[in-house]
Each structure stands twice: as structure tokens, then as C-alpha cells.
Amino acid sequence: MASFGAQGQLFSPPLTPSLRPRRRLASSTPILKAGSSTPANTIKCDLSSSSSQNPESLTPKKPFFSLAQALAFSAGAAGILLRFSPVTPLVDIGDFSGGGGVGGTGDGGFWSRIFSPAAIAKDEESQEWDSHGLPANIVVQLNKLSGFKKYKISEILFYDRRRGSVVGTEDSFFEMVTIRPGGIYNKAQLQKELENLATCGMFEKVDLEGKTNPDGTVGVTISFLESTWQSADKFRCINVGLMPQTKPIEMDADMTDKEKMEYFRNQEKDYKRRIDKSRPCLLPMPVYREILQMLRDQGKVSARLLQKIRDRVQKWYHDEGYACAQVVNFGNLNTREVVCEVVEGDITQLVIQFQDKLGNVVEGNTQLPVVRRELPKQLRQGHVFNIEAGKQALRNINSLALFSNIEVNPRPDEKNEGGIIVEIKLKELEQKTAEVSSEWSIVPGRGGRPTLASIQPGGTVSFEHRNIKGLNRSILGSVTTSNFLNPQDDLAFKLEYVHPYLDGVYNTRNRTLRASCFNSRKLSPVFTGGPGVDEVPPIWVDRAGIKANITENFTRQSKFTYGLVMEEITTRDESSHISPNGQRVLPSGGISADGPPTTLSGTGIDRMAFAQANITRDNTKFVNGAIVGERNVFQVDQGLGVGSNFPFFNRHQLTLTRFIQLKEVEEGAGKPPPPVLVLHGHYGGCVGDLPSYDAFALGGPYSVRGYNMGELGAARNILEVAAELRIPVRNTHVYAFAEHGNDLGSSKDVKGNPTEVYRRMGYGSSYGVGAKLGLVRAEYAVDHNSGTGAVFFRFGERF
Amino acid sequence: MAYQLIREWTGIQQFPLATRTKLIELLGKLKQENVNTLTILVMGKGGVGKSSTVNSILGERAVTVNAFQSEGPRPVMVSRSQAGFTLNIIDTPGLVEGGYVNDQAVEIIKRFLLDKTIDVLLYVDRLDVYRTDNLDKQVVKAITDSFGKQIWRRGVVVLTHGQLSPPDGLNYEDFFSRRSEALMRVVRLGAGIRKQDLQDFAIPVIPVENSGRCNKNESDEKILPNGTAWIPNLVKTIIDLVSNGSKAILVDKKLIEGPNPNKRGKFLIPLIVAFQYLVVKQIQRTIKDDIKKEPKVPWEVRSANPKF
């Protein structure tokens, strides 16, 4: 039964229902189950060797570690499983017990001797397999082997009868054998193996013989005759997904020639019809051409060639992310055209289901359209499943921050042969959370040095009500103080309501309404001394107010925000007294409170309402971890003339940043990032009423590095320019930069001229070098005004 | 402080007869021009003899002078009337403290002068100092910044300690002219007077000697080594300056605080907003273009259209 090859016939032996061995050829790649009737046809998709049970998915979510989120792919039982576990706590119970386990083995020498399985192992081993019980070095036919013995296979040899030589393990046929040297098999298993090899269509003839070894093991020689067909010069690839498998009619052994002819003709006709019905493949022309070249070079179509073609086609699919695509068949052999049948993995259904903590399917709170709008349309019914689309879905859903665990899982569709059901399994986060955390606070002191404020019980009380009505609306509030014993000093609160999908959840326009009520306290950079000026008494700017804005997201990075702000600004001195004017230290050592006015009203308390708009155009992307592209931000605050002294102003800022890639590099994981030149310009200006707290401060880590916040001045109009050259070094980069900030002579246009009062230059440059160490930037910056340099450590990026 | 009694100018009686006659004559000239008050602002670094000069002019100890301690940080206005004519002299604290111009002192002076008219500025320095430095320039600049450049049209540079014996090889006139030249250069720099404007800003330089040991001539007038009686000379210069056609400086809020930058360009805001609206629209359009142009990943393009 091993030789087939009827004219125009399927390459696979259609007479046997078992397609298993052929399918299993590709068991190392993720393939979906083909859906044949026998359970043996189930093929597991193994993406990686990692275990399917990802312990991370069981860990509770803590928003704190959101940076440690990782994409984890693991093999599912029947398909590819994209699993997303947003949380990777640094220490969890699992790790702890693991550590304990290590400790146990460390000092467990004694115990291990007692409980060592090694002593028993020998007995077990001898019982595991049986000696062949025959004289050594004789050749035994498979059917001569005893059906009751378990044979240990010492080696497997492949003997090519056509070539008359033994083929090496690198030969493509080798992967078709499931038995392994050193394994233990009984006769039935070996027979099954042979049967499988015989029916896979690769061989015209195949035999299995044993050779007895003196130590009781058996060496196996598989001798075969490779199938060949007439040469072909055309190649065609068809998508047979969702089509029923051909169910060939049994060929009766005692058919007359005429009947046989009829039978073959019928089959040919059926196959033509099948080809016509099939859908075109995604396979692009270059690959076609490549395969044609292979056919032309080879001359005769051999089983090995077909294997090569299969590998090439599947490689293309898998490289492009069509992880469920699989070559299932070659047809039309012995004609001029080779037909390659592919199941591409068409999505027949998209299922979104919610799970509780134990993994039971539950009715979720989240409304399905909220999830559905995050899915790329390539995951919808009718598209070919692509793992990249799956990843995209995973990322998008994760950005909703509603789920603790997300799985995108393609599963073969039992009812539709070759179809894929994409299952999205979601574990919802707790809707309501409340948190109390207490801490000591470290505040930036003078000159940006961290200072331990005091050892007082401080902390945050926060609550969150997420995903209200299942539409991802949320209310969150928090109260922070550095001293719970005396909270009136620095109570910071925030209450925010977020309302996404303002235009409806089905509308593609993505606008989010945010309303919040807030307060904040910041050290004013306006009341800072220049170089050589003794400490200037600080002014704190307290803001409290309400804000409502609408954000429209155009892309993940580009967005437009507009809204209204109403706030009360109070300026206070160090001892929390309201101060309408800045203070200065007199040369005599006294303090006089007649510096520049802090507020517009002159009372130390301003109220104002203004409209705010901010548009960000961000085309940046990551090239091997280096940011490349451009980012432009334009922001306008328009005073409405409502408030103390009827503030009417227009405050505008334009920031342009270019990240210029200096060298073309190959993209891919582990490849080095390109050197990047960063050019940055920032213009800020104000027309109309300008209170000191809204003046633009020059100097500081986000303005002109090498200076303290506001050390260069506070002005009505400013211009900052910067250039930075980043050179990748190993996993990080070093950089050199030069920056300049200028008040454009507008310091005097700020009431009271705080720049001059505190003896600041109004302009300044700096240059320096630095290195990025994880999240921290360490840099040495030279302040050009005084010519002195200093080392700074900063968090985050400058641009 | 705001309203001080205007006292009779009794000090004038203390002057020798010759001086008195000259003064009354000069003041009478002023009265003929319908000028009834004269306000003189005296400014300069600390310890150069501002207060002494004031006392000398008035002929009485109107303001306290202490040899070692600088006067109080407040300006003082002394008003004296003589036959329906009022002379106001404003003595100010020294502007320099710790090597810097004391902004606060300037500030206080400005506030003190609010709503007053300054007819003449006396910028006082010493004759017996050989050098000028940047600090002098800063002081002049501070005065200019406070009251505007125009005040120098009514400015007189007064050099105290006028009775000195110049160093070897120089006669008094030479020394005086060189010192005043050096000082004038500083004033020109500090006040930002350009060369072509020099004609308009002909600032007279007058030496004075406040010391009691000042030489006197036969009519008992205080004289300088070159023989001029300096008090009448100074008053004459002042009065000449007043009648030279330039305007007195009225110190008002605007002058003190400068133009209100918060008011400037306010009427343009609606236009600016309109322009910004267009900018935002333009950026929005660019973003839409970006989205269109964004390179698509092959799998996105390939299965853009479902097959069934």
C-alpha cells in the first residue's frame, strides 16, 4: 500500500483516513488542528517550550509595578496563546518558595542521600525494557519481533535504497520519524511507526528491520525508496481552509481497467473543482518565483523537494506572523503543475469572554464594544489570523487598564475545518479599590538636592472606582499629606472623573472628557537667586481649582486637548503666610518683603479662569530602543478676563523636537540602536496680564541644564534651544549636549522684574556630557555663565 | 513726612552779604520768570558729601551729617521759603551698598518722589578721587533707569572737597578738568547719552567745598582755590539750567513703574487667538496626513479586505 502516484492524484494517500504523519511533519511550528475525524489528527501548536501554565497570570494586580509589564507567550493546549500578565511583582510568594527550595538542596546532602532515587533507579531501569533475547548481530524483520517485549532502541539508521547509502540525521526525512534512539518501544508501536511512514506518501516503499546488539538493545534500520513524480514547471498555491477535506471513494482492488480509468477521471475532475472553489493564497510573487526555481532546478519532483517547498511556504507564512497557516497537502502530482494546499487559518469567529479569578467564565462588567473597538480589524471574522494582530490586540486592550490578565487565544474551529476561533479571555480588575500608603517624604531642597523633609507619618489615601457602567468611566480621588498629624499644612487632594467615548462607544472618534478638582503646591522658580546671590526666601505657589477638558486622541501619541480651568492661586512664604510680594535678603541680613509682586491682584491671592488648548503631534517611534522622529507641541492658555483684576492674557508655547537618526540600522531585537541627534526648540510668550507665577522660568533640568530651576531668570518671552547627540553604547547610550536659554530682553516686562531683583543674567548656555543608566541620567554639565561644571543625576528624559 | 512745614529760609541770613545779595538777585530773576518753587534732588554714592552740600546751600544744619555713619535710609526733603519763593532740596541716602547699587534704596527714593517735580538733579561725587569705575556707571544708570534720560538735561555734577591741592606737577585747573572729564565720560556711558546728543546734555560740573575750613575771600565768601565763590556759582548754574528750556521731571506712577507691560498689546489678543486657531487647525490637518501616510505593516495591508 505504500506506492501511490496515480496520474493527477493527490500526493497524500487518500485511501486512508489518517493524515496524521504528514501533518506532524510540521509539529515544531505552531499549527492548528486540521479537524479530521480521528483524534490522532489533533496537532498541538507549540510556540515555545515554556510551560503553558504561566504563574504570573495568577499573581494579583498591583498598579505599582505597571512598568514591569511583559508580554509573555506561552503554549496553549490547542493553539497559540498570547497571554498578557500586566503584573510582574518583584517579589511574590512563588519566588519565595523557590528560594526556599534552593536552600533545601543546598544543605540537603544528608537528606538527598537518604531519599536519593538513584539507588532504586537501577532496578527500575532493568524493568523498563526487555532484552531482545536473541543472538547478537543478527538482522530481525519487524514481524519477527516479539509482541510482548519492550525493546530498547539503540540507534536508528536511514537507508536510502535509491542512493544506496545511509542518510544522516540532517536529512529532512529524519524529522518524520517519531521513535528516538534510546527510547523503549514495543512491537505494536514500531509497526505503527512503519505504517505511518508508509502512508505519508513520501516513500514508494519503506521497511523497518532490527539488528540485535550484544547488550540486549536493538538497532533499527529504516530502508526506503523515495517517491518521485514527473517533473513540473508550474506551481500553484491555494487556500483550502474552510473547505471540506476530500473524502475519496475506496478504490476497489478488483476494478476493471475501465472502472479504474473512470475512477481516476472522476478524481481528477473533483480535484479541478476543488481548485476552482479554493480561494487565492496570500503567498506573494517572489516566493512563487523562488519555488518555481526550485522545481526547475530539481527536474523530477521528489518527496524531498516537496518537503522543501512545504518548508519554504510555511516559513514565509510564519515569518509574516500567520502562525496558524499550514501546508496540508500537495495535489496534482504527476502533472506539469504542483498544487500546494494551504490552510491559512481563517478566523471564523471572535469570542470575548470574561473570567473570574479562578478562571471560570463569567459575565463581565465591561461592555463588549469597549473591548471590541480596541481590536484590529484583522482579528475579525473573515481575516487570516495573524499573530501580530493578536499582539496588537493585546497591547490595545492592555492600554485600557481594565484587566489583570488578557489572553488572545486562537483555537481551531471544530465545526469549520481549517477555521480559527479567536478567543479573548479577560480577567477584570476590581472595580473599586481603596489604598492607604504611608511614607516618609524626601523633598527637593535647595539646589535640587533631596532632603528628608521630616520623619512624620505622611502618606496617601486614595480610592478608585473604575469602569463605571462597564464603559471605562472612572472616578478617582486621593488625598496626600506629608504629615497626617497636621494635614492643613500641605494637604494635596485630587478628585477626577474620566469619561471616555464621549462620542459613543461605537464612534471611531476617540474623545475623552476629564473633569477634576485639584490642588497643588510648587516652589516658584521665579523667586530664585542668580549665581552668587545668597539664598532668596522661597515663594510657594498653591493652586486649587477645577478643570474640565476634552482630549481627542488621533493616534496613540498625537492628541488634542482643550478645556477650561478655574483656579485660585495663593502665594505663600516659607512659613505659609500669604505673601503678596517676593522677599529678599538685605545686605544687612534682614528680610524685606517688598520684592516683585507675586500675584496680579497684589494681595497674594488671585482667582482666574482661562481656556487651555494643547495640540501634540508626535511621530516618534522606537528604532531598536532609540527614539526617532519628531514631536511638536503647541499650547495656548487664553485668559477670559474673569477673576481678580480681570486677567486677560494669551500665553502660548511652541515646542519642537526632532530626533534625527544618523545611521540606518537593521531593526530587530538585540540589534544596536542608531546614533541620534536631538534638536529641540521651545518658545514661550505671553501677551497681556502676566502674574509672576505664570512667567516663564529659565534654567533647570527641563530648560537649560546645568542651572537650577529659574536660575537664569523669569521672563515674559523665552526661547530655548538645545542639541544633544546620543551615541549608543552597549545597552544604553552616552550623550553630549549644548543648550541655550534667552529671555529675549523680556525680563523687564514681568512686573517687578524679578530677574533683575534677584540678580540673574536673563540668558545662559550650558554644555556637557552624560550617560543613561537605566532610568537615571548622570550628566556633567558646565554652566557657561560662571564656567563651572557639576555632576547631576536626574530621573527621566530631558526631551 | 509727606507734609513738612515750609519754614522761612533763615539760613540765608547766615551767608555773607555778598553771597546773600547774589542769591537774592538770582532768585529774583527766577521769580520774574514766574517760577516760585525750585526742587533740587541730590543723589550720589554714600559718603561723598551730599548732606553737607545740602547744608551748605541752605546755610544751616538742615540735615544731620555724621562723619562716620551714613545717614538714615530715608530721603529727606527740606523746604525753605524766602520772599514767596520756595526752595525744596531732597537729600537722599547713598545708592551704594556692599559694592552694588542698592535697588531698595533706589526704590525708596522713587516712592518718596512720587508726584513731585524735580527741577534739578545734583549728582554728587568727590573731586579728590582719581579714578572712576564701573560702580559709578551703575549708579548713574540706576538714576537714569529710574527717572529717564531726560533728567540729565537738568543735571549738575557736583564735586565736593573742591579745596584740594592737586598732586605734584598739576595745577588746580588741570586736575579739575581732568577729573570732571573722567566723570562726565562715566555719566555719558551710564546715562546712555550718545555723541550726537552731547549738545543737548551739556552737564555743568561745579566744585564745592563744604568744610568749615574753606578759604574765604575778602567779602567773607567761601572760595575755591581758583578764587570763585562757589555757593553763588552753584546757585547760578542751577538757575541757568532751570531756564534753559528743558522740562522739569514730574515723577508719576508711570515713570516709577515704567510702562505697564501687562497692558501692552492686550488689544491684539483677539487677533492672536484667531491666528492660533488657524495654527491648531493646520496641525490637526498635518496629523491627519501623518495617519494616512503612516507605513502599514504587511499583514495590515494584506488582509485589509475580508475574503468572505
Interface residues (C-beta under 8 A of the other chain):
Chain A: R279 L282 E320 G321 Y322 D346 P376 Q378 R380 Q381 G382 H383 V384 N386 E388 A389 F554 T555 S558 F560 R584 L586 P587 S592 D594 L600 A613 I615 R617 N619 N632 F634 V636 Q638 F648 F649 N650 H652 V687 G688 D689 L690 R716 K748 D749 V750 K751 E756 V757
Chain B: E97 G98 Y100 N102 D103 Q104 E107 G258 N260 P261 N262 R264 G265 K266 L268 I269 I272 V273 Q276 V279 V280 I283 Q284 T286 I287 K288 D290 I291 E294 V297 P298 W299 E300 R302 S303 A304 P306 K307 F308
